[in-house]
Amino acid sequence: MNNPLLNLPPLDALRGFVAVARRMSITQGANDLCLTQSAVSRQILALEEYLGTPVLVRKHRAIALTEEGERLMALASPWMDRLAEFTQSVRNNGHTRSITITASFGVTALWLLPKLAVFQDANPNIDVRVTATTHVLDLKQEGIDLAIRYAREANVPSGAIRLFGERIVPIASKAVAVQAFKSPHALLNEVLLEYDEPRARPWLRWSEWLAVAGMADAKPKAYLHCNQYNQLVQLAVDGRGVALGRVPLVLPMLMDGRLVVVPINKIGESDYAYWLVDALPDARPEAAIFREWLISEARHTVGQMESLEFAALTPSPSEADGSGQKRNSGTPQNAGRSR
């Protein structure tokens, strides 16, 4: 009688292959396993001999997966992650479970990480691993439970949950805003903080904003470029210039006064939104708990966005210079509902 277990490749060789395939580098894969490059190379050669077919194509200073290697990677990588999680839970007597979520650097730094302490206090037996990246990862292949993605509705997977919509408006520190937000053209006398990312979405570039505001050919005082959105926001907080603020991500800074916004009406309403994507429909219990917590936090964000009065956040000259006089808020304008 044929025993399927006898057909499995050696575990060490399979682990070496997965480590290399994830990095697409024998050297980096070996480093991840705390082994020498030659040891991992021998493991992969042993795997290829066992399977009777190559799994890697070795090029000059590069490697690639063969068709069989891609199929093996799709099977082995998530299985090894699950096995590692099981091993960890058993070794910790079942007291610690872990889940992994991925999001962009900006969403991670500005929205997710500041909230995690609340979740961890309420769920001390669930470890959270955060993978911040600008790339759209294959959740199953990478062993990731959840993802927060920024996209149009047509571009998200079936079953994705809309967390909250997008609204983008100019933001600045109080000291900068008192001059920069006096009139639309006053922006041109300030340094404009530019999100220098090749795939920047609608409204995240000043050229588009200025064009819609009737200043397509205007020349601002200067631009300061930054390729990490959370760092760009910090520059605005530090008074280095005016940035285009993504309202859901900078809400805490608007609420506590570190940042203020220009009073506007409809400019900056985007058809992009933030979506929660599951790796599997039948999520593990700990992933389901984290998922529901994320949805609850998103509802809170939506409520704050709907109640935010933009004009009331723009300081009068007396407030910006610290005189303590009553704020002249003008006519409040609602931030608009997430669409």
C-alpha positions as CSV (number, residue, x, y, z in Angstrom):
1,M,0.0,0.0,0.0
2,N,1.4,3.4,-1.0
3,N,2.0,5.7,2.0
4,P,1.7,9.4,0.9
5,L,4.0,10.5,3.7
6,L,6.8,8.7,2.0
7,N,6.4,11.0,-1.0
8,L,7.1,14.1,1.0
9,P,10.5,15.9,0.3
10,P,12.9,16.4,3.2
11,L,11.6,19.2,5.5
12,D,15.0,20.9,5.8
13,A,15.4,21.0,2.0
14,L,11.9,22.4,1.6
15,R,12.5,25.0,4.3
16,G,15.7,26.1,2.5
17,F,13.8,26.4,-0.8
18,V,11.0,28.5,0.7
19,A,13.5,30.9,2.4
20,V,15.4,31.4,-0.9
21,A,12.2,31.7,-3.0
22,R,10.8,34.4,-0.7
23,R,14.0,36.5,-1.0
24,M,14.9,35.4,-4.5
25,S,18.4,35.2,-3.2
26,I,20.3,32.2,-1.9
27,T,22.5,34.5,0.3
28,Q,19.6,36.3,1.9
29,G,17.6,33.1,2.4
30,A,20.6,31.6,4.1
31,N,20.8,34.6,6.4
32,D,17.2,34.2,7.3
33,L,17.9,30.6,8.4
34,C,21.2,31.4,10.1
35,L,22.9,29.0,7.7
36,T,25.8,29.3,5.2
37,Q,25.1,29.9,1.6
38,S,26.7,26.6,0.6
39,A,24.5,24.7,3.1
40,V,21.3,26.2,1.7
41,S,22.6,25.5,-1.9
42,R,23.1,21.9,-0.9
43,Q,19.6,21.7,0.5
44,I,18.1,23.0,-2.8
45,L,20.2,20.6,-4.8
46,A,19.0,17.7,-2.6
47,L,15.4,18.9,-3.1
48,E,15.8,19.0,-6.9
49,E,17.4,15.5,-6.9
50,Y,14.5,14.2,-4.8
51,L,11.9,15.7,-7.1
52,G,13.8,14.9,-10.3
53,T,13.4,18.4,-11.7
54,P,14.9,21.9,-11.2
55,V,13.1,24.3,-9.0
56,L,15.4,27.2,-9.6
57,V,17.0,28.8,-12.6
58,R,20.4,30.1,-11.6
59,K,21.4,33.2,-13.6
60,H,24.4,35.5,-13.3
61,R,23.8,37.3,-9.9
62,A,20.2,36.3,-9.9
63,I,17.8,33.4,-9.6
64,A,14.3,32.6,-10.9
65,L,11.7,30.0,-10.1
66,T,10.9,27.3,-12.7
67,E,7.3,26.4,-13.3
68,E,7.6,23.5,-10.9
69,G,9.3,25.9,-8.4
70,E,6.4,28.3,-8.6
71,R,3.9,25.6,-8.0
72,L,5.9,24.2,-5.0
73,M,6.3,27.7,-3.5
74,A,2.5,28.3,-3.7
75,L,1.9,25.2,-1.7
76,A,4.8,25.1,0.7
77,S,5.1,28.8,1.8
78,P,1.7,29.2,3.5
79,W,1.9,25.7,4.8
80,M,5.2,26.4,6.5
81,D,3.8,29.6,8.0
82,R,0.9,27.7,9.5
83,L,3.2,25.0,10.8
84,A,5.4,27.7,12.4
85,E,2.3,29.3,14.1
86,F,1.2,25.9,15.4
87,T,4.6,25.1,16.7
88,Q,4.8,28.5,18.5
89,S,1.4,28.1,20.1
90,V,2.2,24.6,21.3
91,R,5.6,25.6,22.7
92,N,3.8,28.5,24.5
93,N,1.2,26.0,25.9
94,G,-1.4,27.6,23.7
95,H,-1.4,30.9,25.5
96,T,-0.1,33.0,22.7
97,R,-1.6,33.2,19.2
98,S,-0.5,35.5,16.4
99,I,-2.0,37.2,13.4
100,T,-0.4,39.2,10.6
101,I,-1.7,42.3,8.9
102,T,-0.2,44.3,6.0
103,A,-0.8,47.9,5.1
104,S,1.0,50.8,3.5
105,F,3.6,52.7,5.5
106,G,1.3,55.7,5.9
107,V,-1.7,53.7,7.1
108,T,0.5,51.7,9.4
109,A,2.2,54.6,11.0
110,L,-0.7,57.1,11.2
111,W,-3.8,54.9,11.7
112,L,-3.0,51.4,12.7
113,L,0.0,51.5,15.1
114,P,-1.4,54.3,17.4
115,K,-4.4,52.2,18.0
116,L,-2.8,48.8,18.6
117,A,-2.1,49.3,22.3
118,V,-5.8,49.3,23.0
119,F,-6.2,46.0,21.2
120,Q,-3.3,44.4,22.9
121,D,-4.5,45.5,26.4
122,A,-7.8,43.8,25.6
123,N,-6.3,40.7,24.0
124,P,-3.0,40.0,25.7
125,N,-2.9,36.4,24.3
126,I,-2.9,37.5,20.6
127,D,0.3,38.7,19.1
128,V,0.0,41.1,16.2
129,R,2.6,41.2,13.4
130,V,2.5,44.3,11.1
131,T,4.0,44.2,7.6
132,A,4.3,47.7,6.2
133,T,4.9,47.8,2.4
134,T,4.0,49.7,-0.7
135,H,3.4,46.5,-2.6
136,V,0.2,44.5,-2.9
137,L,1.1,41.1,-1.4
138,D,-0.4,37.7,-2.1
139,L,-1.9,37.1,1.3
140,K,-2.1,33.3,1.1
141,Q,1.4,32.9,-0.3
142,E,2.9,35.3,2.3
143,G,1.0,33.8,5.2
144,I,-0.8,37.1,6.0
145,D,-4.3,37.1,7.6
146,L,-5.5,40.6,6.8
147,A,-4.7,43.6,4.6
148,I,-5.8,47.2,4.5
149,R,-5.7,48.4,0.9
150,Y,-6.2,51.8,-0.6
151,A,-8.1,51.5,-3.9
152,R,-11.3,52.1,-5.9
153,E,-14.1,49.7,-5.3
154,A,-13.7,48.1,-8.7
155,N,-10.1,47.1,-7.8
156,V,-10.6,45.3,-4.5
157,P,-11.3,41.6,-4.2
158,S,-14.9,40.3,-3.7
159,G,-15.8,40.3,0.0
160,A,-13.6,43.3,0.9
161,I,-15.0,45.5,3.6
162,R,-15.0,49.3,3.2
163,L,-13.5,50.8,6.3
164,F,-13.7,54.5,5.4
165,G,-13.6,56.9,2.5
166,E,-10.9,59.4,1.6
167,R,-10.9,63.2,1.9
168,I,-7.7,65.2,1.0
169,V,-7.2,68.8,2.1
170,P,-4.3,71.1,2.7
171,I,-2.9,70.9,6.2
172,A,-0.4,72.8,8.2
173,S,0.7,73.7,11.7
174,K,-1.1,76.6,13.3
175,A,1.8,78.9,12.9
176,V,2.0,78.2,9.2
177,A,-1.7,78.1,8.6
178,V,-2.4,81.7,9.8
179,Q,-0.7,83.0,6.7
180,A,-1.0,80.1,4.3
181,F,-4.8,79.8,4.6
182,K,-5.8,83.5,4.4
183,S,-6.7,83.0,0.8
184,P,-6.3,80.4,-1.9
185,H,-3.3,82.1,-3.5
186,A,-1.6,82.5,-0.1
187,L,-0.5,78.9,-0.4
188,L,1.9,79.9,-3.1
189,N,3.9,81.9,-0.5
190,E,4.7,78.7,1.4
191,V,6.8,75.6,0.9
192,L,4.5,72.9,-0.5
193,L,5.3,69.4,0.9
194,E,5.0,67.0,-2.0
195,Y,4.4,63.2,-1.6
196,D,7.1,61.9,-3.9
197,E,5.7,58.5,-4.8
198,P,5.4,57.3,-8.4
199,R,2.0,55.8,-7.9
200,A,0.5,58.7,-5.9
201,R,-3.3,58.5,-6.2
202,P,-5.8,61.3,-7.1
203,W,-5.4,64.6,-5.1
204,L,-2.1,63.5,-3.5
205,R,-0.1,65.8,-5.8
206,W,-0.1,69.5,-5.6
207,S,-0.2,70.0,-9.4
208,E,-3.6,68.4,-9.5
209,W,-4.9,70.4,-6.5
210,L,-3.6,73.7,-7.8
211,A,-5.1,73.1,-11.3
212,V,-8.6,72.4,-9.9
213,A,-8.3,75.5,-7.7
214,G,-7.6,77.6,-10.8
215,M,-3.9,77.9,-10.3
216,A,-2.5,75.5,-12.8
217,D,0.4,77.7,-13.9
218,A,1.2,79.0,-10.4
219,K,4.7,78.8,-9.0
220,P,4.9,78.2,-5.3
221,K,7.7,79.4,-3.1
222,A,9.3,76.0,-3.1
223,Y,8.6,72.3,-2.9
224,L,10.0,69.8,-0.4
225,H,9.7,66.2,-1.5
226,C,9.3,63.1,0.7
227,N,8.6,59.5,-0.4
228,Q,7.0,58.4,3.0
229,Y,3.6,59.8,3.7
230,N,3.9,59.6,7.5
231,Q,7.2,61.6,7.3
232,L,5.5,64.2,5.1
233,V,2.9,64.7,7.8
234,Q,5.5,65.1,10.5
235,L,7.1,67.8,8.4
236,A,3.8,69.6,8.4
237,V,3.5,69.2,12.1
238,D,7.0,70.7,12.5
239,G,6.0,73.8,10.5
240,R,8.1,73.0,7.5
241,G,5.3,73.8,5.0
242,V,1.8,72.8,3.8
243,A,1.0,69.2,2.9
244,L,-2.0,67.5,1.3
245,G,-3.6,65.8,4.3
246,R,-5.5,62.5,4.1
247,V,-8.2,63.3,6.6
248,P,-8.7,59.7,7.9
249,L,-5.0,59.3,8.7
250,V,-4.4,62.7,10.3
251,L,-7.6,63.0,12.3
252,P,-5.9,62.7,15.7
253,M,-3.6,65.7,14.8
254,L,-6.6,67.7,13.6
255,M,-8.5,66.9,16.8
256,D,-5.7,67.9,19.2
257,G,-4.7,71.0,17.2
258,R,-1.2,69.9,16.0
259,L,-2.6,70.4,12.5
260,V,-5.3,72.6,11.0
261,V,-6.9,72.6,7.6
262,V,-7.9,75.1,5.0
263,P,-11.7,75.6,4.9
264,I,-13.0,74.1,1.7
265,N,-16.1,72.6,0.3
266,K,-15.9,69.7,-2.3
267,I,-12.3,69.8,-3.6
268,G,-10.4,66.7,-2.4
269,E,-13.2,64.2,-2.2
270,S,-11.8,61.0,-3.7
271,D,-13.4,57.9,-5.1
272,Y,-10.6,55.9,-3.4
273,A,-11.3,54.3,0.0
274,Y,-9.6,52.1,2.6
275,W,-10.6,48.4,2.4
276,L,-10.1,45.4,4.7
277,V,-9.2,42.3,2.8
278,D,-9.2,38.7,4.3
279,A,-6.8,36.1,3.2
280,L,-9.3,33.3,3.9
281,P,-13.1,33.4,4.3
282,D,-12.9,31.0,7.3
283,A,-10.5,33.1,9.3
284,R,-8.9,31.7,12.5
285,P,-10.6,32.8,15.7
286,E,-7.8,35.2,16.6
287,A,-7.9,36.8,13.1
288,A,-11.7,37.1,13.4
289,I,-11.3,39.0,16.7
290,F,-8.7,41.4,15.2
291,R,-10.9,41.9,12.1
292,E,-13.9,42.9,14.2
293,W,-11.8,45.3,16.2
294,L,-10.5,46.9,13.1
295,I,-14.0,47.4,11.8
296,S,-15.1,48.9,15.1
297,E,-12.1,51.4,15.0
298,A,-13.0,52.3,11.4
299,R,-16.6,53.1,12.5
300,H,-15.1,55.5,15.0
301,T,-13.0,57.1,12.3
302,V,-16.0,57.6,10.1
303,G,-17.9,59.2,13.0
304,Q,-15.0,61.6,13.6
305,M,-14.8,62.5,9.9
306,E,-18.6,63.2,9.7
307,S,-18.5,65.5,12.7
308,L,-15.3,67.4,11.8
309,E,-15.9,71.1,11.1
310,F,-13.1,72.2,8.8
311,A,-13.5,75.9,9.1
312,A,-13.6,75.7,12.9
313,L,-10.1,74.2,12.8
314,T,-8.5,77.1,11.0
315,P,-6.9,79.5,13.5
316,S,-7.3,83.2,13.7
317,P,-4.1,85.3,13.8
318,S,-4.5,85.9,17.5
319,E,-4.7,82.1,18.2
320,A,-1.7,81.3,16.1
321,D,0.4,83.9,17.9
322,G,-0.6,82.6,21.3
323,S,-2.7,85.6,22.5
324,G,-5.4,83.3,23.7
325,Q,-8.3,85.3,22.3
326,K,-11.5,83.5,21.1
327,R,-11.2,81.7,17.8
328,N,-12.9,83.3,14.8
329,S,-14.2,80.2,13.2
330,G,-16.3,81.7,10.4
331,T,-19.0,79.6,8.8
332,P,-18.4,75.9,9.7
333,Q,-18.2,73.5,6.7
334,N,-18.9,69.8,7.2
335,A,-16.2,67.4,6.1
336,G,-18.6,65.4,4.1
337,R,-19.7,61.8,4.5
338,S,-17.4,59.0,3.4
339,R,-18.8,57.8,0.1
